[in-house]
Amino acid sequence: MSQDFLDYLKTKLQISEPEFELIQETLIHKNIKRRKFLLQEGDIWRYYAFVLKGLLRTYSVDDCGIEHIIDFSLENSWTGDMESYSSEIPSNLNIDALEDSEVILISKVNFEKLLTEIPDFAKFMKKLFEISFIESQNRVLSNISLTSEQKYTNFLHKFQDVHTRFPQHMIASYLGISAETLSRIRNQNTKKI
């Protein structure tokens, strides 16, 4: 299964066979059953995680027990808790599998080694960080400035081919709206068709 990850990297990087072998030596393959955790609140996150197969969600639970979904991670995407990873503090987040999933993990020590020893890998990760930061900015801007309808339209655009894999109450949580509001929006969209 790590071959799928290496194939992904080959589409993104121009690196030598020895460099690919070095990357392969660092990879940890993990299967996560549906409803099982990759990360639980209170644990320290020590990896970079790449989703090979399945669907994960990252969320927090507030003092009232309400879940707030931060992100969904699909195939060929990265996930984790950057604050816990960077600061080595207990996570405030949970990451669990919405479907049976497979991930590739790279430990912090090995990740730093790859950044140092493979310059193209470092450039690639820098670009991913930039994209992630831009997406985070856009998500915050969306949450503070768009209507519920506009947020849902953006969601459908972002997850256009896979949005049917998400339970409706989780979509509502991700959008920061009630399940009732999402139902109303979906009904209005159906009537327009």
PyMOL commands that set and color helices and strands:
alter all, ss='L'
color gray80, all
select helices_A, chain A and resi 2-12+17-26+82-87+108-117+119-145+148-158+163-165+168-175+179-192
alter helices_A, ss='H'
color red, helices_A
select strands_A, chain A and resi 27-32+37-39+47-53+56-61+67-73+77-79+94-97+101-107
alter strands_A, ss='S'
color yellow, strands_A
deselect
rebuild
show_as cartoon
